[in-house]
């Protein structure tokens, strides 16, 4: 490798823009993608000519060995220059074609309903293989279910919440959600815990609760996840760490860590640490096969029914927590991260050796958690959740924006990488969520500054990343784009929502809260730009349909302070609230659509009816 190549390792969490471009190249060349991503570029122009995912050291699994690949590519590069140039030109032409958007002129209710229906199918369609949270799809299904009282998506959304809160994907002992399960029954997870998953799931479960699905397991999962976040994932400065590994060392002398050993139990361990009565109580709520449901006969805890856990089962889980962490949950407020394998093996842990924690701060991922905390705070009346979110957001604003330029990552105080579109879009959304949540608690004080911050970030976002020709937001600013093959405008949702879907929703929200119609016009241009994408590939872009829902049903409720305590926690996904000081004396609130408002509501019932009608108005006769 060092003789004929210059190896460059890229952190895709640092540079999702690079990852996106070269992943498209590999998919075009091989028909599939994935990670690790290995791509080979010609020097100077950095155009890819070969790529793949995992290459074993020696030939196996039907794949060539990595040494064979290197030798063949060196030979091809040295001997087949004409063929190489043709291959490069074809691929570069394809990559440029992916940046061309065909706009539409009409954004119809039919397009929205098609998108909701197609994306709801993702939740209702059972497939073999791994199970992922897929929150962008669950979120549009839940949001769209209000438009169809008979929609099967309502039950599918509830079931997705149960799968998450009851399944092995949730850490029932220590809180927090793992990345996915390797099976379709939500039993055995890949044990990595990602901040971005947990933020989205907290927000989704809070919205399920506020939509009327008040399942105790949802609240328990949110409480446990916030406790995990505070205990293991919050830096002293107040921001949130990025992730925890799937593997951990069993003993300090182990040469390699083992997957899931921090989280799993043998049946003999359960018998050792629990009384017979506690074990019986745990069996009543969890699947506990003495033969195990994971490797080496180990057990992943999975609940087999919803509802409240018994007091005895909770006590049993508390004992398992103490065995895992070396202290009872009520005595352990901070569990320091193992920042690398060496620390994991040498630190005097009181019990099990934990997985390594990736302690870098990523703005986009922090923003997803801030949004989740803010929504859960409003729904469950948890001011401490809101304070946790506010502290993290304040850190970002004070430390990640030198000279008015947002930066994406922070490594122990060192900022790096100019902010990308997902960082801006998700941070602006987080500020708007903080604004709405603070209205629930303190409408005249803490709420308003967050709207002002959102406006400042939006101006910075527009200046640096808005596409003047074609509309939508580029992934990277012009200076960074000069070093890239193409300049993309992301619309494809993956484990996290695409930047443009979130950004266009933000614009509509800002137009409501400021009464500035230029934001609405800008959002309309963006939605039109992605219109053909939405028509042809609806299941690829659920967050764009959430933005379209906002565009067609945006509602502002101007009301007094007292009703906000009741209104903000409710699930009305295209409605925003503002504190009004100029209402008529006998009015409770005004329900507005753009620049027109309905007659002043004089009772809660009238106000609720007007909100419901406004947020479903595409269904009403014109």
RODO-2510 file (C-alpha; in nm, 4 decimals, decimal comma):
residues 622
     n   res          X          Y          Z
     1     x     0,0000     0,0000     0,0000
     2     x     0,2675     0,2526     0,0979
     3     x     0,4667     0,1805    -0,2189
     4     x     0,1927     0,2576    -0,4701
     5     x    -0,0811     0,4438    -0,2809
     6     x    -0,1339     0,7356    -0,0428
     7     x    -0,3783     0,6108     0,2239
     8     x    -0,6198     0,8714     0,3603
     9     x    -0,8610     0,7872     0,6414
    10     x    -1,1757     1,0001     0,6612
    11     x    -1,4118     1,0118     0,9592
    12     x    -1,7558     1,0030     0,7992
    13     x    -1,9041     1,1544     1,1149
    14     x    -1,6737     1,4535     1,0650
    15     x    -1,7265     1,4795     0,6906
    16     x    -2,0659     1,3427     0,5854
    17     x    -2,0360     1,5474     0,2652
    18     x    -1,7361     1,3429     0,1500
    19     x    -1,8997     1,0206     0,2559
    20     x    -2,2126     1,1011     0,0555
    21     x    -2,0253     1,1716    -0,2684
    22     x    -1,8042     0,8655    -0,2603
    23     x    -2,0838     0,6389    -0,1383
    24     x    -2,2796     0,7376    -0,4481
    25     x    -1,9756     0,6490    -0,6574
    26     x    -1,9423     0,3031    -0,5029
    27     x    -2,3143     0,2360    -0,5436
    28     x    -2,2899     0,3328    -0,9109
    29     x    -1,9889     0,1050    -0,9621
    30     x    -2,1025    -0,1982    -0,7620
    31     x    -2,4784    -0,1667    -0,7204
    32     x    -2,4533    -0,1526    -0,3424
    33     x    -2,2998     0,0486    -0,0650
    34     x    -2,2133     0,0267     0,3015
    35     x    -1,9347     0,0771     0,5491
    36     x    -1,6423     0,0511     0,5741
    37     x    -1,6182     0,2391     0,2457
    38     x    -1,2983     0,1917     0,0452
    39     x    -1,2560     0,4181    -0,2565
    40     x    -0,9619     0,4589    -0,4941
    41     x    -0,9006     0,7990    -0,6570
    42     x    -0,6659     0,9230    -0,9245
    43     x    -0,4126     1,1757    -0,7942
    44     x    -0,4697     1,5418    -0,8601
    45     x    -0,8332     1,5365    -0,9640
    46     x    -0,9420     1,2879    -0,6918
    47     x    -1,1918     1,1194    -0,9249
    48     x    -1,2855     0,7659    -0,8123
    49     x    -1,2208     0,4739    -1,0457
    50     x    -1,2766     0,1759    -0,8155
    51     x    -1,4385     0,1135    -0,4809
    52     x    -1,6059    -0,1317    -0,2499
    53     x    -1,6992    -0,1915     0,1098
    54     x    -1,5242    -0,4581     0,3162
    55     x    -1,2245    -0,6405     0,1697
    56     x    -1,0893    -0,9310     0,3806
    57     x    -0,7156    -0,9694     0,4284
    58     x    -0,7238    -1,3003     0,2386
    59     x    -0,9760    -1,4052    -0,0285
    60     x    -1,2979    -1,5306     0,1341
    61     x    -1,6742    -1,4844     0,1315
    62     x    -1,6526    -1,4559    -0,2469
    63     x    -1,4463    -1,1384    -0,2108
    64     x    -1,0875    -1,0829    -0,3236
    65     x    -0,8224    -1,0268    -0,0605
    66     x    -0,7143    -0,6686    -0,0040
    67     x    -0,3605    -0,7348    -0,1294
    68     x    -0,5038    -0,8768    -0,4537
    69     x    -0,7162    -0,5646    -0,4944
    70     x    -0,4161    -0,3350    -0,4459
    71     x    -0,2000    -0,5291    -0,6933
    72     x    -0,4747    -0,5382    -0,9564
    73     x    -0,5496    -0,1675    -0,9222
    74     x    -0,1822    -0,0721    -0,9449
    75     x    -0,1542    -0,2759    -1,2641
    76     x    -0,4733    -0,1267    -1,4081
    77     x    -0,3602     0,2289    -1,3294
    78     x    -0,0157     0,1726    -1,4853
    79     x    -0,1246    -0,0164    -1,7996
    80     x    -0,4846     0,0758    -1,8846
    81     x    -0,4733     0,4568    -1,8909
    82     x    -0,7217     0,5015    -2,1816
    83     x    -0,9735     0,2689    -2,0176
    84     x    -0,9166     0,4441    -1,6859
    85     x    -0,9966     0,7841    -1,8376
    86     x    -1,3181     0,6570    -1,9964
    87     x    -1,4268     0,5027    -1,6661
    88     x    -1,3538     0,8255    -1,4792
    89     x    -1,5449     1,0395    -1,7284
    90     x    -1,8527     0,8166    -1,7089
    91     x    -1,8546     0,8194    -1,3314
    92     x    -1,7935     1,1927    -1,3047
    93     x    -2,0747     1,2564    -1,5526
    94     x    -2,3059     1,0388    -1,3434
    95     x    -2,2146     1,2201    -1,0229
    96     x    -2,2835     1,5587    -1,1815
    97     x    -2,6206     1,4320    -1,3044
    98     x    -2,7260     1,3514    -0,9472
    99     x    -2,7008     1,7197    -0,8532
   100     x    -2,9559     1,8288    -1,1139
   101     x    -3,3072     1,8782    -0,9736
   102     x    -3,6224     1,9069    -1,1831
   103     x    -3,8621     2,1447    -1,0084
   104     x    -4,2417     2,1312    -1,0125
   105     x    -4,4866     2,4209    -1,0085
   106     x    -4,7682     2,2656    -0,8037
   107     x    -4,7460     2,1304    -0,4470
   108     x    -5,0778     1,9521    -0,4227
   109     x    -5,2542     1,7833    -0,1288
   110     x    -5,2434     1,4658    -0,3391
   111     x    -4,8621     1,4745    -0,3377
   112     x    -4,8626     1,5027     0,0421
   113     x    -5,1070     1,2160     0,0881
   114     x    -4,9074     0,9978    -0,1517
   115     x    -4,5914     1,0654     0,0474
   116     x    -4,7564     0,9911     0,3811
   117     x    -4,9067     0,6670     0,2510
   118     x    -4,5842     0,5451     0,0902
   119     x    -4,3739     0,6195     0,3962
   120     x    -4,6264     0,4692     0,6370
   121     x    -4,5883     0,1408     0,4493
   122     x    -4,2280     0,1270     0,5705
   123     x    -4,3620     0,0817     0,9259
   124     x    -4,6374    -0,1669     0,8404
   125     x    -4,4327    -0,3844     0,6047
   126     x    -4,2533    -0,6628     0,7937
   127     x    -3,9241    -0,7790     0,6497
   128     x    -3,6678    -1,0388     0,7610
   129     x    -3,3310    -0,9239     0,8860
   130     x    -3,2235    -0,6348     1,1081
   131     x    -3,4684    -0,3877     1,2661
   132     x    -3,3781    -0,0172     1,2714
   133     x    -3,5648     0,2620     1,4523
   134     x    -3,6138     0,4532     1,1220
   135     x    -3,7557     0,7512     1,3088
   136     x    -3,7893     0,9814     1,0043
   137     x    -4,0404     0,7309     0,8640
   138     x    -4,2202     0,6818     1,1943
   139     x    -4,2397     1,0593     1,2424
   140     x    -4,4104     1,1302     0,9073
   141     x    -4,6458     0,8358     0,9610
   142     x    -4,7466     0,9732     1,3026
   143     x    -4,7726     1,3271     1,1717
   144     x    -4,9831     1,2169     0,8754
   145     x    -5,2135     0,9872     1,0715
   146     x    -5,4181     1,2866     1,1884
   147     x    -5,5294     1,3373     0,8270
   148     x    -5,6906     0,9916     0,8053
   149     x    -5,8907     0,8616     1,1003
   150     x    -5,8892     0,5082     0,9564
   151     x    -5,5194     0,4991     0,8714
   152     x    -5,3427     0,1739     0,9668
   153     x    -5,0421     0,3945     1,0317
   154     x    -5,1828     0,4880     1,3731
   155     x    -5,1453     0,1352     1,5020
   156     x    -4,8130     0,0964     1,3220
   157     x    -4,6796     0,4081     1,4952
   158     x    -4,7926     0,2747     1,8315
   159     x    -4,6333    -0,0620     1,7558
   160     x    -4,3044     0,1012     1,6597
   161     x    -4,3065     0,2714     1,9994
   162     x    -4,3698    -0,0628     2,1706
   163     x    -4,0942    -0,2318     1,9693
   164     x    -3,8521     0,0349     2,0853
   165     x    -3,9597     0,0622     2,4496
   166     x    -4,0088    -0,3107     2,5145
   167     x    -3,7484    -0,4664     2,2863
   168     x    -3,3876    -0,5583     2,3431
   169     x    -3,2906    -0,2458     2,1507
   170     x    -3,3621    -0,0570     2,4755
   171     x    -3,1244    -0,0995     2,7684
   172     x    -3,3781    -0,1840     3,0406
   173     x    -3,1157    -0,1715     3,3147
   174     x    -2,9159     0,1422     3,2347
   175     x    -3,1316     0,3329     2,9868
   176     x    -3,0560     0,4440     2,6333
   177     x    -3,1253     0,2798     2,2983
   178     x    -2,8867     0,0671     2,0982
   179     x    -2,8395     0,1273     1,7272
   180     x    -3,0544    -0,1560     1,5872
   181     x    -3,1366    -0,5228     1,6398
   182     x    -2,9916    -0,7951     1,4212
   183     x    -3,3297    -0,9707     1,3963
   184     x    -3,6863    -0,8733     1,2982
   185     x    -3,8195    -0,9400     1,6513
   186     x    -3,6346    -0,6470     1,8154
   187     x    -3,4526    -0,8900     2,0463
   188     x    -3,0728    -0,8898     2,0046
   189     x    -2,9180    -0,5500     1,9387
   190     x    -2,5995    -0,4330     1,7836
   191     x    -2,5009    -0,2817     2,1180
   192     x    -2,3600     0,0506     1,9982
   193     x    -2,5473     0,3508     2,1390
   194     x    -2,5640     0,6556     1,9123
   195     x    -2,6629     1,0010     2,0348
   196     x    -2,8568     1,0730     1,7148
   197     x    -3,0817     0,7680     1,7598
   198     x    -3,1556     0,8471     2,1215
   199     x    -3,2463     1,2090     2,0545
   200     x    -3,4910     1,1150     1,7801
   201     x    -3,6467     0,8308     1,9794
   202     x    -3,7025     1,0505     2,2854
   203     x    -3,8836     1,3050     2,0685
   204     x    -4,0880     1,0348     1,8932
   205     x    -4,1989     0,8628     2,2146
   206     x    -4,2910     1,1993     2,3666
   207     x    -4,5014     1,2775     2,0597
   208     x    -4,6680     0,9357     2,0758
   209     x    -4,7608     1,0061     2,4367
   210     x    -4,8960     1,3513     2,3549
   211     x    -5,0926     1,2018     2,0634
   212     x    -5,2863     0,9876     2,3120
   213     x    -5,0740     0,6701     2,3274
   214     x    -4,9963     0,7057     2,6968
   215     x    -4,8181     0,3756     2,7438
   216     x    -4,6171     0,3600     3,0715
   217     x    -4,3291     0,1880     2,8929
   218     x    -4,2831     0,4979     2,6752
   219     x    -4,2420     0,7239     2,9747
   220     x    -4,0121     0,4752     3,1478
   221     x    -3,7889     0,4549     2,8387
   222     x    -3,7640     0,8334     2,8178
   223     x    -3,6805     0,8655     3,1885
   224     x    -3,4144     0,5941     3,1636
   225     x    -3,2629     0,7450     2,8513
   226     x    -3,2332     1,0908     3,0072
   227     x    -3,0717     0,9358     3,3154
   228     x    -2,8224     0,7530     3,0931
   229     x    -2,7552     1,0777     2,9053
   230     x    -2,6838     1,2676     3,2265
   231     x    -2,4803     0,9871     3,3824
   232     x    -2,2644     0,8755     3,0884
   233     x    -2,3006     1,1072     2,7899
   234     x    -2,2858     1,4639     2,9215
   235     x    -1,9522     1,6451     2,9283
   236     x    -1,8680     1,8692     3,2260
   237     x    -1,9173     2,1644     2,9886
   238     x    -2,2750     2,0545     2,9215
   239     x    -2,2643     1,9170     2,5677
   240     x    -2,3340     1,5538     2,4771
   241     x    -2,0867     1,2883     2,3639
   242     x    -2,1347     1,1199     2,0272
   243     x    -2,1595     0,7456     2,0907
   244     x    -2,0672     0,4385     2,2919
   245     x    -1,9074     0,1290     2,1387
   246     x    -2,0810    -0,2056     2,1081
   247     x    -1,7854    -0,3955     2,2581
   248     x    -1,6210    -0,3969     2,5989
   249     x    -1,3460    -0,5857     2,7764
   250     x    -1,4551    -0,8515     3,0244
   251     x    -1,1220    -0,8405     3,2116
   252     x    -0,8267    -0,5981     3,1882
   253     x    -0,6078    -0,8740     3,0432
   254     x    -0,8348    -0,9527     2,7460
   255     x    -0,6606    -0,8931     2,4107
   256     x    -0,9875    -0,7921     2,2422
   257     x    -1,3247    -0,6634     2,3653
   258     x    -1,6425    -0,8684     2,3261
   259     x    -1,9696    -0,7389     2,1880
   260     x    -2,2473    -0,6765     2,4374
   261     x    -2,0812    -0,8130     2,7513
   262     x    -2,1491    -0,4919     2,9441
   263     x    -2,5235    -0,5311     2,8814
   264     x    -2,5957    -0,9058     2,8893
   265     x    -2,6407    -1,1634     3,1651
   266     x    -2,6001    -1,5341     3,2074
   267     x    -2,8869    -1,7088     3,3837
   268     x    -2,6496    -1,8093     3,6630
   269     x    -2,5632    -1,4388     3,7162
   270     x    -2,9327    -1,3585     3,7520
   271     x    -2,9686    -1,6383     4,0064
   272     x    -2,6619    -1,5127     4,1920
   273     x    -2,7613    -1,1472     4,2185
   274     x    -3,1393    -1,1791     4,2624
   275     x    -3,3499    -1,3512     4,5227
   276     x    -3,5838    -1,6260     4,3973
   277     x    -3,8790    -1,3885     4,4417
   278     x    -3,7048    -1,1135     4,2427
   279     x    -3,6111    -1,3536     3,9648
   280     x    -3,9711    -1,4742     3,9483
   281     x    -4,0931    -1,1146     3,9295
   282     x    -3,8474    -1,0387     3,6505
   283     x    -3,9635    -1,3476     3,4584
   284     x    -4,3206    -1,2183     3,4748
   285     x    -4,2207    -0,9146     3,2663
   286     x    -3,9130    -1,0270     3,0696
   287     x    -3,8216    -1,3215     2,8482
   288     x    -3,5574    -1,5065     3,0513
   289     x    -3,4650    -1,8319     2,8805
   290     x    -3,2020    -2,0191     3,0869
   291     x    -3,0421    -2,1144     2,7528
   292     x    -3,0106    -1,7478     2,6595
   293     x    -3,1063    -1,5584     2,3444
   294     x    -2,7577    -1,4309     2,2572
   295     x    -2,4110    -1,5735     2,2021
   296     x    -2,2568    -1,8014     2,4667
   297     x    -2,5953    -1,8529     2,6304
   298     x    -2,6174    -1,4905     2,7423
   299     x    -2,9478    -1,3087     2,7898
   300     x    -3,0580    -0,9785     2,6386
   301     x    -3,3441    -0,8410     2,8465
   302     x    -3,6643    -0,7983     2,6436
   303     x    -4,0088    -0,7281     2,7850
   304     x    -4,2956    -0,9398     2,6592
   305     x    -4,5830    -0,7117     2,7523
   306     x    -4,6503    -0,3381     2,7910
   307     x    -4,7788    -0,1636     3,1018
   308     x    -4,6214    -0,0772     3,4333
   309     x    -4,3416    -0,2961     3,5638
   310     x    -4,4077    -0,4455     3,9035
   311     x    -4,2280    -0,2986     4,2033
   312     x    -4,0409    -0,6276     4,2465
   313     x    -3,9248    -0,6230     3,8842
   314     x    -3,8003    -0,2654     3,9211
   315     x    -3,6117    -0,3641     4,2375
   316     x    -3,4549    -0,6554     4,0496
   317     x    -3,3447    -0,4251     3,7672
   318     x    -3,1995    -0,1918     4,0296
   319     x    -2,9864    -0,4752     4,1643
   320     x    -2,8624    -0,5571     3,8148
   321     x    -2,7764    -0,1880     3,7669
   322     x    -2,5696    -0,1931     4,0860
   323     x    -2,3900    -0,5072     3,9707
   324     x    -2,3127    -0,3571     3,6291
   325     x    -2,1991    -0,0148     3,7518
   326     x    -2,0803    -0,0911     4,1026
   327     x    -2,3268     0,1450     4,2717
   328     x    -2,7002     0,1942     4,3021
   329     x    -2,8636     0,4205     4,0455
   330     x    -2,9672     0,6832     4,3011
   331     x    -2,6060     0,7144     4,4195
   332     x    -2,4418     0,7245     4,0758
   333     x    -2,4954     1,0623     3,9124
   334     x    -2,1841     1,0569     3,6910
   335     x    -2,0134     0,7547     3,5344
   336     x    -1,6928     0,8768     3,3656
   337     x    -1,6362     0,7766     3,0034
   338     x    -1,3664     0,5352     2,8946
   339     x    -1,2261     0,7486     2,6141
   340     x    -1,0060     0,4725     2,4672
   341     x    -0,9185     0,1060     2,5110
   342     x    -0,6211     0,1815     2,7333
   343     x    -0,8352     0,3737     2,9813
   344     x    -1,1003     0,1043     2,9678
   345     x    -0,8425    -0,1581     3,0691
   346     x    -0,6554     0,0423     3,3324
   347     x    -0,9169     0,2546     3,5112
   348     x    -1,0256     0,1022     3,8456
   349     x    -1,3890     0,0411     3,7504
   350     x    -1,6011    -0,0659     4,0482
   351     x    -1,7607    -0,3511     3,8534
   352     x    -1,7901    -0,4241     3,4810
   353     x    -1,5569    -0,2558     3,2332
   354     x    -1,7703    -0,0223     3,0191
   355     x    -1,7526     0,0236     2,6412
   356     x    -1,5386     0,3051     2,5046
   357     x    -1,7231     0,6366     2,4636
   358     x    -1,6601     0,8606     2,1637
   359     x    -1,6355     1,1919     2,3473
   360     x    -1,6349     1,4265     2,0501
   361     x    -1,9195     1,6763     2,0200
   362     x    -2,1124     1,6847     1,6903
   363     x    -2,3474     1,9815     1,6496
   364     x    -2,6100     1,7990     1,4407
   365     x    -2,6312     1,5049     1,6818
   366     x    -2,6428     1,7305     1,9878
   367     x    -2,9224     1,9236     1,8200
   368     x    -3,1293     1,6078     1,7734
   369     x    -3,0984     1,5350     2,1446
   370     x    -3,1763     1,8961     2,2376
   371     x    -3,4968     1,8738     2,0320
   372     x    -3,5908     1,5448     2,1971
   373     x    -3,5303     1,6787     2,5468
   374     x    -3,7240     1,9980     2,4766
   375     x    -4,0252     1,8084     2,3487
   376     x    -4,0183     1,5570     2,6350
   377     x    -3,9880     1,8463     2,8815
   378     x    -4,3010     2,0090     2,7414
   379     x    -4,5034     1,6851     2,7273
   380     x    -4,4085     1,5495     3,0719
   381     x    -4,3600     1,8824     3,2522
   382     x    -3,9921     1,8147     3,3166
   383     x    -3,8144     2,1440     3,3614
   384     x    -3,4866     1,9623     3,4361
   385     x    -3,4973     1,8076     3,0867
   386     x    -3,5348     2,1538     2,9411
   387     x    -3,2458     2,2873     3,1450
   388     x    -3,0248     2,0012     3,0255
   389     x    -3,1151     2,0858     2,6654
   390     x    -3,0647     2,4577     2,7198
   391     x    -2,7165     2,4071     2,8660
   392     x    -2,6073     2,1991     2,5654
   393     x    -2,7467     2,4522     2,3178
   394     x    -2,5778     2,7365     2,5039
   395     x    -2,2422     2,5581     2,4831
   396     x    -2,2766     2,5253     2,1061
   397     x    -2,3661     2,8902     2,0602
   398     x    -2,0791     3,0103     2,2804
   399     x    -1,8052     2,7743     2,1618
   400     x    -1,8861     2,6507     1,8115
   401     x    -1,9361     2,9839     1,6322
   402     x    -1,6094     3,1771     1,6211
   403     x    -1,6556     3,4917     1,4126
   404     x    -2,0093     3,3955     1,3167
   405     x    -1,9147     3,0645     1,1534
   406     x    -2,0715     2,7507     1,2975
   407     x    -1,8312     2,4566     1,3323
   408     x    -1,9431     2,0956     1,3314
   409     x    -1,7247     1,9132     1,5849
   410     x    -1,5418     1,9727     1,9098
   411     x    -1,2587     1,7514     2,0328
   412     x    -1,1917     1,8289     2,3986
   413     x    -1,2177     2,2025     2,3389
   414     x    -1,0733     2,2065     1,9856
   415     x    -1,3298     2,2976     1,7203
   416     x    -1,3027     2,1657     1,3654
   417     x    -1,4840     2,1408     1,0313
   418     x    -1,7114     2,4241     0,9119
   419     x    -2,0766     2,3586     0,9870
   420     x    -2,2599     2,1572     0,7259
   421     x    -2,6224     2,1917     0,6248
   422     x    -2,7426     1,9293     0,8732
   423     x    -2,5679     2,1132     1,1568
   424     x    -2,7434     2,4401     1,0731
   425     x    -3,0821     2,2831     1,0002
   426     x    -3,0951     2,0662     1,3117
   427     x    -2,9578     2,3403     1,5399
   428     x    -3,2199     2,5874     1,4152
   429     x    -3,4892     2,3238     1,4741
   430     x    -3,3521     2,2686     1,8250
   431     x    -3,3729     2,6430     1,8983
   432     x    -3,7335     2,6490     1,7781
   433     x    -3,8140     2,3477     1,9972
   434     x    -3,6564     2,5276     2,2937
   435     x    -3,8655     2,8349     2,2145
   436     x    -4,1876     2,6336     2,2150
   437     x    -4,0959     2,4330     2,5259
   438     x    -4,0026     2,7419     2,7264
   439     x    -4,3455     2,8878     2,6418
   440     x    -4,4839     2,5993     2,8467
   441     x    -4,2861     2,7056     3,1551
   442     x    -4,1892     3,0706     3,1272
   443     x    -4,3414     3,2361     2,8210
   444     x    -4,2339     3,5919     2,8900
   445     x    -3,8668     3,5275     2,9759
   446     x    -3,6683     3,2288     2,8457
   447     x    -3,8652     3,1575     2,5268
   448     x    -3,8080     3,4678     2,3159
   449     x    -3,4238     3,4622     2,3070
   450     x    -3,4318     3,1214     2,1375
   451     x    -3,6399     3,2578     1,8527
   452     x    -3,3864     3,5362     1,8069
   453     x    -3,1014     3,2833     1,8014
   454     x    -3,2876     3,0769     1,5410
   455     x    -3,3248     3,3870     1,3221
   456     x    -2,9534     3,4670     1,3498
   457     x    -2,8561     3,1110     1,2597
   458     x    -3,1023     3,1123     0,9705
   459     x    -2,9402     3,4242     0,8253
   460     x    -2,5969     3,2623     0,8545
   461     x    -2,7342     2,9422     0,6983
   462     x    -2,8871     3,1305     0,4052
   463     x    -2,5737     3,3357     0,3448
   464     x    -2,3465     3,0341     0,3310
   465     x    -2,5469     2,7415     0,1964
   466     x    -2,8650     2,8503     0,0137
   467     x    -2,8531     2,7655    -0,3580
   468     x    -2,9307     3,0950    -0,5347
   469     x    -2,9833     2,9030    -0,8576
   470     x    -3,2074     2,6038    -0,8045
   471     x    -3,3077     2,6577    -0,4385
   472     x    -3,2482     2,4267    -0,1439
   473     x    -2,9390     2,4069     0,0738
   474     x    -2,5974     2,2788    -0,0287
   475     x    -2,4253     2,0354     0,2070
   476     x    -2,1131     2,2490     0,2412
   477     x    -2,0196     2,6143     0,1975
   478     x    -1,8524     2,7437    -0,1168
   479     x    -1,5000     2,7385     0,0217
   480     x    -1,5215     2,3721     0,1219
   481     x    -1,7078     2,2829    -0,1985
   482     x    -1,4106     2,3965    -0,4078
   483     x    -1,2297     2,0858    -0,2850
   484     x    -1,5144     1,8471    -0,3745
   485     x    -1,6077     1,6788    -0,7017
   486     x    -1,9682     1,7949    -0,6811
   487     x    -2,1765     2,0182    -0,4560
   488     x    -2,4761     1,8234    -0,3286
   489     x    -2,8095     1,9293    -0,1798
   490     x    -2,9014     1,6388     0,0489
   491     x    -3,2614     1,5194     0,0460
   492     x    -3,2179     1,1483     0,1236
   493     x    -3,3192     1,0434     0,4759
   494     x    -3,1149     0,7754     0,6479
   495     x    -3,0793     0,7094     1,0204
   496     x    -3,1041     1,0869     1,0551
   497     x    -3,3345     1,3200     0,8625
   498     x    -3,1968     1,4955     0,5552
   499     x    -3,0918     1,8559     0,5995
   500     x    -3,3231     2,0031     0,3377
   501     x    -3,6388     1,8475     0,4812
   502     x    -3,5637     1,9913     0,8254
   503     x    -3,4457     2,3254     0,6845
   504     x    -3,7617     2,3856     0,4794
   505     x    -3,9810     2,3039     0,7807
   506     x    -3,7786     2,5560     0,9802
   507     x    -3,8434     2,8276     0,7239
   508     x    -4,2184     2,7756     0,7493
   509     x    -4,2021     2,7873     1,1284
   510     x    -4,0041     3,1100     1,1162
   511     x    -4,2556     3,2643     0,8772
   512     x    -4,5314     3,1903     1,1293
   513     x    -4,3456     3,3245     1,4318
   514     x    -4,2175     3,6415     1,2624
   515     x    -4,4891     3,7064     1,0043
   516     x    -4,2121     3,7436     0,7440
   517     x    -4,3501     3,6019     0,4199
   518     x    -4,0073     3,5819     0,2562
   519     x    -3,9378     3,2703     0,4660
   520     x    -4,2549     3,1078     0,3349
   521     x    -4,1685     3,1962    -0,0239
   522     x    -3,8207     3,0527     0,0242
   523     x    -3,9666     2,7282     0,1634
   524     x    -4,2035     2,7043    -0,1323
   525     x    -3,9145     2,7439    -0,3766
   526     x    -3,7241     2,4696    -0,1973
   527     x    -4,0185     2,2303    -0,1972
   528     x    -4,0777     2,2959    -0,5658
   529     x    -3,7103     2,2268    -0,6370
   530     x    -3,7389     1,8836    -0,4768
   531     x    -4,0872     1,8206    -0,6154
   532     x    -3,9859     1,5642    -0,8789
   533     x    -3,7781     1,3801    -0,6196
   534     x    -4,0860     1,3649    -0,3959
   535     x    -4,3030     1,2391    -0,6828
   536     x    -4,0598     0,9719    -0,8020
   537     x    -3,8915     0,8611    -0,4778
   538     x    -4,1338     0,9336    -0,1921
   539     x    -3,9917     0,6640     0,0366
   540     x    -3,6469     0,8181     0,0162
   541     x    -3,7428     1,1564     0,1628
   542     x    -3,9978     1,1432     0,4484
   543     x    -3,8634     1,4650     0,6016
   544     x    -3,9442     1,6557     0,2815
   545     x    -4,3046     1,5415     0,3199
   546     x    -4,3028     1,6658     0,6779
   547     x    -4,1998     2,0037     0,5355
   548     x    -4,4774     1,9829     0,2763
   549     x    -4,7255     1,9088     0,5558
   550     x    -4,6055     2,2205     0,7359
   551     x    -4,6442     2,4198     0,4128
   552     x    -5,0032     2,3091     0,3596
   553     x    -5,1213     2,3145     0,7228
   554     x    -4,9043     2,5701     0,9052
   555     x    -5,0997     2,7133     1,1980
   556     x    -5,0114     2,9797     1,4534
   557     x    -5,2013     3,0123     1,7802
   558     x    -5,1653     3,3498     1,9512
   559     x    -5,2821     3,3142     2,3097
   560     x    -5,2316     3,4147     2,6710
   561     x    -4,9784     3,2588     2,9099
   562     x    -5,2177     3,0323     3,0980
   563     x    -5,3501     2,8307     2,7991
   564     x    -4,9922     2,7614     2,6837
   565     x    -4,9484     2,5198     2,9752
   566     x    -5,2226     2,3042     2,8237
   567     x    -5,1708     2,3682     2,4526
   568     x    -4,7935     2,3231     2,4088
   569     x    -4,7847     1,9611     2,5395
   570     x    -5,0596     1,8526     2,2977
   571     x    -4,9746     1,6798     1,9699
   572     x    -5,0547     1,9198     1,6900
   573     x    -4,7583     1,8679     1,4585
   574     x    -4,8013     2,1674     1,2246
   575     x    -4,8999     2,4179     1,4937
   576     x    -4,6882     2,6769     1,6723
   577     x    -4,7739     2,8966     1,9686
   578     x    -4,6883     3,2536     2,0593
   579     x    -4,7634     3,4720     2,3583
   580     x    -5,0092     3,7474     2,2682
   581     x    -5,0577     4,0646     2,4703
   582     x    -5,3068     4,2385     2,2407
   583     x    -5,6052     4,0000     2,2391
   584     x    -5,9590     4,1315     2,2862
   585     x    -6,0592     4,1158     2,6557
   586     x    -6,2983     3,8225     2,6101
   587     x    -6,0759     3,6217     2,3734
   588     x    -5,8719     3,3178     2,4723
   589     x    -5,6723     3,3021     2,1519
   590     x    -5,6440     3,3587     1,7782
   591     x    -5,5844     3,0737     1,5301
   592     x    -5,4036     3,2073     1,2244
   593     x    -5,3015     3,0732     0,8840
   594     x    -5,0404     3,2989     0,7359
   595     x    -5,1738     3,6538     0,7494
   596     x    -5,5393     3,5609     0,8087
   597     x    -5,6916     3,4650     1,1429
   598     x    -6,0210     3,3103     1,2446
   599     x    -6,2630     3,4787     1,4776
   600     x    -6,1243     3,5092     1,8304
   601     x    -6,1855     3,1904     2,0287
   602     x    -6,3651     3,2537     2,3566
   603     x    -6,3377     2,9029     2,5054
   604     x    -6,0951     2,6096     2,5084
   605     x    -6,3389     2,3986     2,3056
   606     x    -6,3679     2,6614     2,0364
   607     x    -5,9904     2,7099     2,0318
   608     x    -5,9248     2,3338     2,0030
   609     x    -6,1807     2,2994     1,7222
   610     x    -6,0214     2,5826     1,5265
   611     x    -5,6719     2,4344     1,5717
   612     x    -5,7924     2,0926     1,4540
   613     x    -5,9662     2,2397     1,1492
   614     x    -5,6645     2,4471     1,0547
   615     x    -5,4184     2,1598     1,0870
   616     x    -5,6316     1,9367     0,8603
   617     x    -5,7613     2,2020     0,6211
   618     x    -5,6497     2,0224     0,3039
   619     x    -5,9264     1,7713     0,3810
   620     x    -6,1969     2,0340     0,4120
   621     x    -6,4158     2,1430     0,1213
   622     x    -6,2869     2,4626    -0,0349
***
